[in-house]
Every structure is written in C-alpha cells, then in structure tokens.
Amino acid sequence: VAAAATADRTAAATAGSGSSGGSSSNAQPTAGGLDAKLETLASLCELASTVTAVDHPLCLDCAAQLKEEVQAQIAELEHEIAAYSAALERLEAEAAAPLSQEAFDQQMVQLAAQTAAAQQEQAEAEQALAAVTKELQAQQAIAADIDALEERYWHNLNEYQLSLQQHISDRDSLLNKIDRAGQQLLLLRSTNVLNDTFRIWHEGPFGTISGFRLGRTPEYQVEWDEINAAWGQAVLLLHTMAQQCRLNFSGRALIQEVG
C-alpha cells in the first residue's frame, strides 16, 4: 500500500511536471513525453518490486493471489489484536494488585526450592536411567550369549539326530544281516549233509546207497561192480559217522580200498 501510494505520488508529480513543461514549451514533441512516461512507469515498477519483494507489474492472476494473501495476513493480525484486547480487558477487570517485595521474595524462595527439588529428581531419574541402561546392556549381553548357546544347541542336536539316524540305519542293516544269517543257520541245521551225500533209499527188492544197489538175486543179476561201489559207500558213511561221533572200533577195522 505504501509502495502504491509512493508510486501514485511519483506518477502525479511526473504528470504535473510534464503538463507544465508542455504549456511552457509547445515545441517539445509528443514522442518525448511518452518516453518519459514509460521511463517513469518502469521506475515505479522497480521501486514497487524492491519494497514489496514481488516482481511488478503483476498479471491479473498474480494480483488476485497477492490480494488473497494480504487479506489472510490482515485477518490473522486482526485475530491477534482481538485476543490481546480480550486479555487486556480481563487483566483490567481482575484489578490484580502487585506483590510486595516480601511476598515476591517468598515466592522466589519457593520457586527456587521447587527448582532444586525438580533438579534433584531429575538427577535421580538420570542415575536410575543410567542404572537401567547398564542393566539393559548386561541383559542384552546375556541374551546374546543365550542366543549363541541356543544356536550351538540346535547345531549339536541336528548333528546328533543325523548320527542317530545313521546309527539306526546301520543297526537295521546289521539286524537284517543277523536275520538272514539266522535263517541260513536254521537252513543249515535242518540240512542233513550225510543224507544228501549218501542217499539211502530202495529200488525194487534192493536197498540203495548213493544210487547203487546192495546185493543181487537170481531174478535181478546186479553187476558186482555196482555192489562193490554200494558197499564202499556204506563203509565210507560208517567211517564218516564214526569220526563225527569220535568212535573207535576195538574188534573190527574199516578198510577202504581206493581203486
């Protein structure tokens, strides 16, 4: 507003000097007066820009926005003025008398005591906070150790479970081997080696051993070689059984002829 008033006064002064000059000298050209007005207008715009910190001349939109901002500032200032006025009226209505020096000193002493007590409480609170912070750091260190122990525990547990699974697998494999060996042992125990080696059976009226017939009849003329082989198998069976049973013949001896 001050810049606008200054600009208006400067424009009026410039216009007045221009009109007086025109009356005194009719020989001055019209173009020179227009240039002077343009220079004056430029100077006014520069001065207004310096005072208001806003570039002039303004367009219509910028001028409208600036007007709204100025009106908002004016409304805010009026609100503050009203608040100050109300506070002043309230103080005048209370008509509070000033404190005496003694009462003021007493209040100052009380405030100083309260301040000292508050500072003492603050110091105690800071000490408690420092103690709690130290305890918190110690607990955090303990928690870190516990986390490390827990991690090592799970690591060891995983290794133990792997070892246990490997042990169980080895045990199951060994049990399977033992079971198969037991089955083979039962099969071997149920197997008669002598019966498989010296098969004793019959063929017609003849007894046989290892497929050889023992004896002959007038109806069945068995070769003497087969008979001798049969009796040789019988002697060999008897000798084998005697060795297994650890028997010694006192009156007779077993003679095995190889041929």
Summary of the structure (lengths in Angstrom):
residues: 259
radius of gyration: 67.3
end to end distance: 153.8
largest distance: 192.0
contacts: 528
relative contact order: 0.03
helix: 76%
strand: 4%
